[in-house]
């Protein structure tokens, strides 16, 4: 479980960095842009993906393009969500986005939704409703009135990304690491074009603090991917254990970091939401068996 622990740490570090960005006046859109070349280089170094023209002829290019667009866009929304709703709620919304592929499999692909899985979905949606900051916040609170909107987009966005990545994984003609490499390149191109547009039209300036902050995010982002894949390789006979430990670990660690380091305020309903999120993940994991 060492790799699971390291993957959880990297995932929470990304959230912490996004939280710290505003404190140190970091242009988060620049940082997110520069995280991708680091992720691309590390993917090349560790996985040595095999890329040739056949990949572009036979690979699911439209799916690659969709993920390449969604990754930087949802990353930006996630950064805003961490800022206005906090690490705890954002991590819950991100992790419970796994409900969307389950519902999509039932509605779109006619897969069987067994009773246990249905209970998991219901508990998961209850956890999301409990995690939303419903109460009005005073001006000095970090949780703003529009926080629910960012949490909803994080939930829907990561759910859509999860569905697309499952389609990528199902396409066996191209190795998964090669697909990941191409998707990260596309994400960087899209984010970089957006950054250049901002520089030309809004006077934004590319500067080293933003670039280096992005590189640090890129290392943590890639570490999350690397250790998660290694955990699945090491525990190949028990993928559900990796799945549940990763998601529960991120929610728990995110809650501890948010409460201790950033003094995030949670209502009793929000705390119930954390508990329900963990229960939902356990139930969904059991339903896979």
C-alpha positions in Angstrom: 0.0 0.0 0.0 3.0 2.3 -0.1 2.3 3.4 -3.6 -1.4 4.2 -2.7 -0.1 6.3 0.2 2.3 8.2 -2.1 -0.4 8.7 -4.7 -2.8 10.1 -2.0 0.0 12.4 -0.8 0.6 13.7 -4.4 -3.1 14.3 -5.0 -3.5 16.3 -1.7 -0.3 18.2 -2.5 -1.9 19.4 -5.8 -4.9 20.7 -3.8 -2.6 22.4 -1.2 -0.6 24.1 -4.0 -3.8 25.4 -5.6 -4.9 26.7 -2.2 -1.5 28.5 -1.7 -1.4 30.0 -5.2 -3.6 33.0 -4.3 -1.7 33.6 -1.1 1.5 34.0 -3.1 -0.1 35.9 -6.0 0.4 33.1 -8.5 -1.4 33.3 -11.8 -3.1 29.9 -11.6 -3.8 29.7 -15.3 -0.1 30.2 -16.0 0.8 27.6 -13.4 -1.6 25.1 -14.8 -0.3 25.6 -18.3 3.3 25.0 -17.2 2.4 21.9 -15.2 1.8 20.0 -18.4 5.2 20.1 -20.1 6.7 18.7 -16.9 4.0 15.9 -16.8 4.8 15.2 -20.5 8.5 14.9 -19.9 8.1 12.7 -16.9 5.6 10.5 -18.8 8.2 10.1 -21.5 11.0 9.4 -19.1 9.2 6.8 -16.9 6.9 5.1 -19.5 8.8 5.5 -22.8 5.5 5.6 -24.8 5.8 4.4 -28.4 4.3 7.0 -30.7 4.0 6.7 -34.5 1.7 7.7 -37.3 -0.4 4.6 -36.8 -1.6 5.9 -33.5 -3.1 8.9 -35.2 -4.8 6.7 -37.8 -6.2 4.0 -35.4 -6.4 5.8 -32.1 -9.6 7.4 -30.7 -8.4 10.9 -31.7 -11.8 12.6 -30.9 -11.7 11.1 -27.4 -8.1 12.3 -27.0 -9.1 15.8 -28.1 -12.1 15.9 -25.7 -9.9 14.9 -22.7 -7.2 17.3 -23.9 -9.7 20.2 -23.7 -11.4 19.1 -20.5 -8.2 18.6 -18.5 -7.0 22.2 -18.4 -10.5 23.6 -18.2 -11.6 21.5 -15.2 -8.2 22.0 -13.6 -8.9 25.7 -13.7 -12.4 25.2 -12.2 -10.9 22.9 -9.5 -8.4 25.7 -8.6 -11.3 28.1 -8.2 -13.3 25.6 -6.2 -10.4 25.0 -3.8 -10.2 28.8 -3.4 -13.9 29.5 -2.7 -15.1 26.1 -1.3 -12.0 24.7 0.3 -9.9 21.6 -0.1 -12.2 19.3 1.8 -15.4 19.9 -0.2 -13.5 20.0 -3.5 -11.8 16.7 -2.8 -15.2 15.1 -2.0 -16.7 16.5 -5.2 -13.7 15.2 -7.3 -13.7 11.7 -5.7 -17.5 11.2 -5.8 -17.4 12.1 -9.5 -17.0 8.3 -9.9 -20.8 8.1 -9.6 -21.2 9.6 -13.0 -19.5 6.7 -14.9 -21.6 4.3 -12.9 -24.9 6.1 -13.8 -23.6 6.5 -17.4 -22.9 2.8 -17.7 -26.5 2.1 -16.6 -28.2 4.7 -18.8 -26.0 4.7 -21.9 -24.4 1.3 -22.0 -27.2 -0.8 -20.5 -25.0 -2.3 -17.8 -26.7 -3.9 -14.8 -26.9 -1.7 -11.8 -27.0 -4.2 -9.0 -28.8 -3.3 -5.7 -25.5 -2.7 -3.8 -24.2 -0.4 -6.5 -27.5 1.5 -6.5 -27.2 2.0 -2.7 -23.7 3.3 -3.2 -24.9 5.8 -5.8 -27.7 7.0 -3.5 -25.4 7.4 -0.6 -22.8 9.1 -2.8 -25.3 11.7 -4.0 -26.4 12.2 -0.3 -22.8 12.9 0.5 -22.5 15.5 -2.2 -25.7 17.3 -1.0 -24.3 17.2 2.6 -21.0 18.6 1.5 -22.4 21.7 -0.2 -22.1 24.9 1.9 -25.8 25.7 2.1 -25.6 28.2 4.9 -25.0 31.9 4.2 -21.4 32.9 4.8 -20.1 36.2 6.3 -17.8 38.4 4.3 -14.6 37.1 6.0 -15.4 33.5 5.3 -13.5 31.6 2.6 -16.6 29.8 1.5 -18.5 32.0 -0.9 -22.2 31.9 -2.0 -21.3 30.6 -5.5 -19.2 27.7 -4.1 -21.9 25.2 -5.0 -21.5 26.0 -8.7 -17.7 25.3 -8.7 -18.3 22.1 -6.8 -20.9 21.0 -9.3 -18.6 21.7 -12.2 -15.8 19.8 -10.5 -18.1 16.8 -10.0 -19.5 16.8 -13.5 -16.2 17.6 -15.2 -14.1 14.9 -13.5 -17.0 12.5 -14.1 -16.9 13.2 -17.8 -13.1 12.9 -17.8 -13.4 9.5 -16.0 -15.8 8.3 -18.7 -13.5 9.4 -21.5 -10.4 7.8 -19.8 -12.4 4.5 -19.5 -13.0 4.7 -23.3 -9.3 5.3 -23.8 -8.4 2.3 -21.6 -10.8 0.1 -23.4 -9.1 0.8 -26.7 -6.4 -1.9 -26.6 -4.8 -1.2 -29.9 -2.9 1.7 -28.4 -1.1 1.3 -25.0 -2.6 3.3 -22.2 0.6 5.2 -21.5 0.9 6.2 -25.1 -2.6 7.6 -25.0 -1.9 9.4 -21.8 1.3 10.9 -23.3 -0.7 12.3 -26.3 -3.5 13.6 -24.1 -1.1 15.5 -21.9 0.6 17.0 -25.0 -2.9 18.1 -26.3 -3.7 19.6 -22.9 -0.5 21.6 -22.9 -1.1 22.9 -26.5 -4.6 24.0 -25.6 -3.5 25.6 -22.3 -0.5 27.3 -24.0 -2.6 28.8 -26.8 -5.0 30.2 -24.2 -2.1 31.7 -22.3 -0.7 33.3 -25.4 -4.1 34.8 -26.1 -4.2 36.3 -22.6 -0.7 37.7 -23.0 -1.6 39.3 -26.4 -5.1 40.7 -25.4 -5.1 41.3 -21.7 -1.4 42.2 -21.1 -0.7 39.1 -18.9 3.0 38.5 -18.4 4.8 35.2 -18.3 7.2 35.2 -15.4 9.4 32.7 -13.6 7.5 32.4 -10.3 4.4 31.3 -12.2 6.4 28.9 -14.4 8.2 27.3 -11.4 5.0 27.0 -9.4 3.5 25.2 -12.4 6.5 22.9 -12.6 6.0 21.9 -8.9 2.3 21.2 -9.6 3.4 19.1 -12.6 5.7 16.9 -10.5 2.9 16.3 -7.9 0.3 15.8 -10.7 2.5 13.2 -12.4 3.4 11.6 -9.1 -0.3 11.0 -8.5 -0.6 9.2 -11.8 2.7 7.2 -11.5 2.1 5.9 -8.0 -1.6 5.1 -8.7 -0.6 3.0 -11.8 2.3 1.3 -9.8 -0.2 0.5 -7.0 -2.4 -1.3 -9.5 0.6 -3.2 -10.9 1.7 -4.2 -7.4 -1.8 -5.2 -6.3 -3.1 -6.4 -9.6 -5.1 -9.2 -7.9 -7.0 -6.6 -5.9 -7.8 -3.5 -8.0 -10.9 -2.7 -5.9 -8.6 -2.3 -2.8 -6.5 0.2 -4.7 -9.6 2.0 -5.9 -11.2 2.3 -2.4 -8.0 3.1 -0.5 -7.0 5.9 -3.0 -10.4 7.6 -2.9 -11.0 7.2 0.9 -7.3 8.3 1.5 -7.7 11.5 -0.5 -11.0 12.5 1.2 -9.5 11.7 4.7 -6.1 13.3 4.1 -7.8 16.3 2.4 -10.1 16.8 5.3 -7.2 16.7 7.8 -5.1 19.2 5.8 -8.0 21.5 5.2 -9.1 21.5 8.8 -5.6 21.7 10.4 -3.5 23.8 8.1 -6.1 26.1 6.5 -8.7 26.2 9.4 -11.5 25.4 7.0 -14.9 25.6 8.7 -17.3 22.7 8.2 -20.8 22.5 9.5 -22.2 19.3 11.1 -23.9 18.5 7.8 -20.6 18.8 5.9 -18.9 16.4 8.4 -21.7 14.0 7.8 -21.0 14.4 4.1 -17.4 13.3 4.6 -18.6 10.2 6.4 -21.2 9.4 3.8 -18.6 9.8 1.0 -16.3 7.2 2.6 -19.3 4.9 3.1 -20.4 5.4 -0.5 -16.9 4.5 -1.8 -16.8 1.3 0.4 -20.2 0.2 -0.9 -19.3 0.9 -4.6 -16.0 -1.0 -4.1 -17.9 -4.0 -2.6 -20.4 -3.9 -5.5 -17.6 -4.3 -8.0 -17.0 -7.7 -6.6 
